[in-house]
Amino acid sequence: MSTNQAEYFSQQYNARAAIPDHPRIFTRWVKDSATVRRSHAALFDLTYGEASGERLDFFPAPKSGAPLLVFIHGGWWRSLDKSDFSFVAPAFTRAGFNVALTNYSLAPEVSIAEIVRQQLRAMAWLYRHADAYDFDAQRIVVAGHSAGAHLAAMMLAALWPSFDPELPADLVKAAVLMSGIYDLEPVRHAGFVNVDLKLTENDIAPLSPAAMPQAHAAPFITAVGGLESDEFKRQNGLIAAAWQANHRADIALPDTNHLTICDAFATPGHPLHEASIKLISEAGVSRMAPEEAPAQQI
C-alpha cells in the first residue's frame, strides 16, 4: 500500500471532514434524542451482557405482538452512543413497531471482532426476551448506519445455531443497510481510524461481510447518500452484489450525506423511511401451508 493510497483511503473514509456542519448535525441529534427520551415511553439501559457497553434501549409499540426493529449506531466502532439516536425511534413506533437501540463497547477498548460478538449477544437476548417485552420474535429486523451497517450485515451472515443451538437460523428476518462498510481492507489503511481499530491483514476476511455468504435468505435494502465519497458508494455496491439474490432495493438519496441519511431514515414520508416501513411490515410474515396457498396464476 503506497503512501498515496493510504492518504486516499483516509480522505475517502473521513466522513466528518467532508461535512463542514457535522457539529451542528450531532448537536441536533443529541437535543432531539433528549426530547424523545423525556416524552416517549421507553425502557433504558437494559442489560444484555456483562460488559458496561452491553446495554440497549427499548421503545415499545402501541400494540401487542408487533415486529421489532433493532437499530445499530455507527461512529467507526469507536464513538457515539445509542442515546444519540433516540430520535430514530418515534417514526417507527408510530408506524406500529417496537424499536431497540443497541450499544456496544468501543475501540480501542475492544476489537471489532468483540463488538460483533456483543451484537450477536444483543440479538440473541432480544429473541429470548420477546415474550417479556411483548414483541414478535419471528419478526426481528435489523438496521444499521455506517459501522452499524457493517454490524447489521454481520447479523445477516451469522450462523445463529452455531452461536447458540437454541437459536433459529433465520433469527433476523430482514435488514436496512445504510452507508456501510462491508470490506474492511481499505479501513486498515485509513490511519485516522485504524489507530484505534488496530486492524491487521488477518482480521479482514473474518470481518468483511461482502466476502461471506448470507446465512439465510433474509431480504435487505441498501442506501448511500449521493453526497458521500466514492468509497462509501463502492462499499454500498459491494454488499448489494455479494448478496444479490436477497437484495430488494437500493434507495436513491441524491441530496443526502453520510450523516443526514439517518435523518432520512427517521422522517415519515421520505423514500428511505417508507421503504424501511414496507420491509419491516413484510418481514417474517407467516407463509401459508402448501395446501392453503392459492394457485399460481400462469
C-alpha positions as CSV (number, residue, x, y, z in Angstrom):
1,M,0.0,0.0,0.0
2,S,1.6,3.2,-1.1
3,T,1.5,6.5,0.8
4,N,-0.8,8.0,-1.8
5,Q,-3.2,5.1,-1.5
6,A,-3.2,5.4,2.3
7,E,-3.9,9.1,2.0
8,Y,-6.7,8.4,-0.5
9,F,-8.4,5.9,1.9
10,S,-8.0,8.3,4.8
11,Q,-9.7,11.1,2.8
12,Q,-12.4,8.8,1.4
13,Y,-13.5,7.4,4.7
14,N,-13.2,10.6,6.9
15,A,-16.9,11.4,6.5
16,R,-16.9,14.1,9.2
17,A,-14.2,16.0,7.5
18,A,-16.3,16.0,4.3
19,I,-19.3,17.5,6.2
20,P,-18.4,21.0,7.4
21,D,-21.6,21.3,9.5
22,H,-21.2,17.9,11.2
23,P,-21.0,19.5,14.7
24,R,-24.4,21.1,14.1
25,I,-25.9,17.8,13.0
26,F,-24.6,15.9,16.0
27,T,-25.9,18.7,18.3
28,R,-29.3,18.5,16.8
29,W,-29.4,14.7,17.2
30,V,-28.4,15.0,20.8
31,K,-31.1,17.6,21.5
32,D,-33.8,15.8,19.5
33,S,-32.9,12.5,21.2
34,A,-33.1,14.0,24.7
35,T,-36.6,15.3,23.9
36,V,-37.6,11.8,22.7
37,R,-36.4,10.2,25.9
38,R,-38.3,12.7,28.0
39,S,-41.5,12.4,26.1
40,H,-41.8,8.8,25.0
41,A,-42.4,5.6,26.9
42,A,-39.2,3.5,26.9
43,L,-37.0,1.2,28.9
44,F,-33.4,2.4,29.1
45,D,-30.1,0.6,29.6
46,L,-31.5,-2.9,29.6
47,T,-28.5,-5.3,30.2
48,Y,-27.9,-7.9,27.6
49,G,-24.3,-8.9,28.7
50,E,-21.7,-8.4,31.3
51,A,-19.6,-5.6,29.8
52,S,-20.6,-2.0,30.6
53,G,-21.2,-1.3,26.9
54,E,-23.7,-4.2,26.6
55,R,-26.9,-2.2,27.1
56,L,-29.9,-1.4,24.9
57,D,-32.9,0.9,25.0
58,F,-36.4,-0.4,24.1
59,F,-39.2,1.7,22.8
60,P,-42.5,-0.3,22.8
61,A,-45.1,-0.4,20.0
62,P,-48.6,0.7,20.8
63,K,-50.0,-2.8,20.1
64,S,-49.1,-6.2,21.5
65,G,-47.0,-8.6,19.4
66,A,-45.7,-6.2,16.8
67,P,-42.4,-6.6,14.9
68,L,-39.1,-5.4,16.4
69,L,-36.7,-3.1,14.6
70,V,-33.2,-3.2,16.1
71,F,-31.1,-0.1,15.2
72,I,-27.2,-0.3,15.5
73,H,-25.5,3.1,15.5
74,G,-22.2,4.0,13.7
75,G,-19.2,6.0,14.8
76,W,-16.4,3.9,13.4
77,W,-16.8,1.3,16.1
78,R,-15.1,3.9,18.4
79,S,-17.6,6.7,19.2
80,L,-21.2,7.7,19.7
81,D,-23.9,6.1,21.8
82,K,-27.3,4.6,21.4
83,S,-28.7,7.7,23.3
84,D,-27.5,9.9,20.4
85,F,-30.0,8.1,18.2
86,S,-33.2,8.0,20.2
87,F,-34.6,10.4,17.6
88,V,-34.9,7.5,15.2
89,A,-37.5,5.6,17.3
90,P,-40.7,7.7,17.2
91,A,-41.3,7.4,13.4
92,F,-41.2,3.6,13.7
93,T,-43.2,3.3,17.0
94,R,-45.9,5.5,15.4
95,A,-45.9,3.1,12.5
96,G,-46.6,0.2,14.8
97,F,-43.2,-1.3,15.5
98,N,-41.1,-1.8,18.6
99,V,-37.6,-0.3,18.4
100,A,-34.5,-1.4,20.2
101,L,-31.3,0.7,20.1
102,T,-28.2,-1.3,21.0
103,N,-24.9,-0.1,22.4
104,Y,-21.5,-1.9,22.4
105,S,-18.1,-1.4,23.9
106,L,-15.9,0.9,21.8
107,A,-12.5,0.6,20.2
108,P,-9.7,0.7,21.2
109,E,-11.1,-0.9,24.5
110,V,-12.3,-3.8,22.4
111,S,-11.7,-5.2,18.9
112,I,-14.2,-5.1,16.1
113,A,-14.5,-8.9,16.5
114,E,-15.6,-8.5,20.1
115,I,-18.1,-5.7,19.1
116,V,-19.6,-8.2,16.6
117,R,-19.9,-10.8,19.3
118,Q,-21.6,-8.2,21.5
119,Q,-24.2,-7.6,18.8
120,L,-24.8,-11.3,18.5
121,R,-25.4,-11.4,22.2
122,A,-27.8,-8.4,21.9
123,M,-29.8,-10.0,19.2
124,A,-30.0,-13.4,21.0
125,W,-31.0,-11.7,24.2
126,L,-33.8,-9.8,22.4
127,Y,-35.0,-13.0,20.7
128,R,-35.1,-14.8,24.1
129,H,-37.0,-11.9,25.8
130,A,-39.7,-11.4,23.2
131,D,-42.5,-12.5,25.5
132,A,-41.3,-10.3,28.3
133,Y,-41.2,-7.2,26.1
134,D,-44.3,-8.2,24.1
135,F,-42.9,-8.3,20.5
136,D,-43.0,-10.9,17.8
137,A,-39.8,-13.0,17.9
138,Q,-40.5,-14.2,14.4
139,R,-40.3,-10.6,13.0
140,I,-37.0,-9.2,14.1
141,V,-35.4,-6.7,11.6
142,V,-32.0,-5.1,12.0
143,A,-31.0,-1.7,10.6
144,G,-27.6,0.0,10.9
145,H,-25.7,3.1,9.8
146,S,-22.0,3.3,8.8
147,A,-20.1,1.0,11.2
148,G,-23.6,0.0,12.5
149,A,-24.5,-1.2,9.0
150,H,-21.4,-3.4,9.0
151,L,-22.6,-4.9,12.3
152,A,-26.1,-5.3,10.9
153,A,-24.7,-7.1,7.8
154,M,-22.7,-9.4,10.1
155,M,-26.0,-10.3,11.8
156,L,-27.2,-11.5,8.3
157,A,-24.1,-13.6,7.9
158,A,-24.3,-15.0,11.4
159,L,-24.7,-18.8,11.8
160,W,-27.1,-18.5,14.7
161,P,-27.4,-22.2,15.7
162,S,-23.6,-22.3,15.9
163,F,-23.6,-19.3,18.2
164,D,-26.4,-21.0,20.3
165,P,-28.1,-24.3,19.3
166,E,-31.4,-23.0,20.6
167,L,-31.5,-20.0,18.2
168,P,-33.2,-20.3,14.8
169,A,-31.0,-19.9,11.6
170,D,-33.3,-17.1,10.4
171,L,-33.3,-15.1,13.7
172,V,-33.0,-11.9,11.7
173,K,-35.8,-11.6,9.1
174,A,-34.6,-8.5,7.1
175,A,-32.2,-5.6,7.2
176,V,-31.7,-2.0,6.3
177,L,-28.1,-1.2,5.5
178,M,-27.2,2.5,5.3
179,S,-23.8,3.9,4.3
180,G,-22.0,0.8,5.5
181,I,-18.5,-0.7,5.3
182,Y,-18.6,-4.3,4.1
183,D,-15.0,-4.8,3.0
184,L,-12.6,-3.8,5.8
185,E,-9.4,-4.0,3.8
186,P,-9.3,-0.2,2.9
187,V,-10.1,0.7,6.5
188,R,-6.9,-0.8,7.8
189,H,-5.0,1.6,5.6
190,A,-7.0,4.7,6.8
191,G,-4.7,5.8,9.6
192,F,-7.1,8.3,11.1
193,V,-9.3,5.5,12.3
194,N,-7.1,2.4,12.3
195,V,-5.0,3.9,15.1
196,D,-7.9,2.8,17.3
197,L,-9.2,-0.2,15.4
198,K,-5.8,-1.8,15.0
199,L,-7.0,-4.0,12.1
200,T,-4.4,-6.4,10.7
201,E,-4.4,-8.3,7.5
202,N,-5.6,-11.4,9.3
203,D,-8.7,-9.6,10.6
204,I,-10.1,-8.6,7.2
205,A,-11.7,-11.8,5.9
206,P,-13.4,-12.8,9.1
207,L,-14.9,-9.3,9.5
208,S,-15.9,-8.4,5.9
209,P,-19.5,-9.4,5.2
210,A,-19.1,-8.8,1.5
211,A,-16.7,-11.7,1.4
212,M,-19.2,-14.0,3.2
213,P,-22.4,-15.7,2.1
214,Q,-25.6,-14.7,3.7
215,A,-26.5,-17.3,6.3
216,H,-30.1,-17.4,5.2
217,A,-32.4,-15.7,2.7
218,A,-33.3,-12.5,4.6
219,P,-34.3,-9.6,2.3
220,F,-32.5,-6.4,2.7
221,I,-32.4,-2.9,1.3
222,T,-29.3,-0.6,0.9
223,A,-28.8,3.1,0.7
224,V,-25.9,5.6,0.5
225,G,-26.0,9.3,0.2
226,G,-25.4,10.9,-3.2
227,L,-23.1,13.4,-1.4
228,E,-20.9,10.6,0.0
229,S,-17.5,9.6,-1.1
230,D,-16.8,7.2,-4.0
231,E,-15.6,4.6,-1.5
232,F,-18.8,4.6,0.5
233,K,-20.7,4.3,-2.7
234,R,-18.4,1.4,-3.8
235,Q,-19.0,-0.3,-0.4
236,N,-22.7,0.0,-0.8
237,G,-22.5,-1.7,-4.2
238,L,-20.3,-4.5,-2.9
239,I,-22.9,-5.8,-0.5
240,A,-25.7,-5.4,-3.0
241,A,-23.7,-7.5,-5.5
242,A,-22.4,-10.1,-3.0
243,W,-25.9,-10.8,-1.7
244,Q,-27.8,-10.1,-4.9
245,A,-30.4,-12.8,-4.5
246,N,-31.9,-11.2,-1.5
247,H,-31.2,-7.5,-2.3
248,R,-34.6,-5.9,-2.7
249,A,-33.7,-2.3,-3.5
250,D,-31.2,0.5,-3.3
251,I,-32.8,3.7,-2.3
252,A,-31.6,6.7,-4.2
253,L,-30.6,9.7,-2.0
254,P,-29.1,12.3,-4.3
255,D,-29.0,15.2,-1.8
256,T,-28.0,13.2,1.3
257,N,-24.6,12.9,3.0
258,H,-23.2,10.4,5.4
259,L,-25.0,11.9,8.4
260,T,-28.3,13.2,7.0
261,I,-29.1,9.7,5.8
262,C,-30.1,9.0,9.4
263,D,-32.5,11.9,9.2
264,A,-34.0,10.4,6.1
265,F,-34.4,7.1,7.7
266,A,-36.3,8.7,10.6
267,T,-38.5,11.0,8.6
268,P,-42.0,9.8,7.7
269,G,-42.8,10.2,4.0
270,H,-39.1,10.1,3.0
271,P,-38.4,7.3,0.4
272,L,-35.9,5.6,2.7
273,H,-38.3,5.6,5.6
274,E,-41.2,4.3,3.5
275,A,-39.0,1.6,2.0
276,S,-37.9,0.6,5.5
277,I,-41.5,0.5,6.8
278,K,-42.5,-1.7,3.8
279,L,-39.6,-4.1,4.5
280,I,-40.4,-4.4,8.2
281,S,-44.1,-4.9,7.5
282,E,-43.5,-7.7,5.2
283,A,-40.6,-9.4,7.0
284,G,-41.3,-12.7,8.7
285,V,-45.0,-12.7,7.8
286,S,-46.1,-16.3,8.1
287,R,-46.3,-18.2,4.9
288,M,-49.4,-20.3,4.3
289,A,-49.0,-24.1,4.4
290,P,-48.8,-25.5,0.8
291,E,-52.3,-26.9,0.9
292,E,-53.6,-23.5,1.9
293,A,-51.7,-21.5,-0.7
294,P,-53.6,-20.1,-3.6
295,A,-53.0,-21.5,-7.1
296,Q,-50.2,-19.7,-9.0
297,Q,-51.5,-17.5,-11.9
298,I,-50.0,-18.6,-15.2
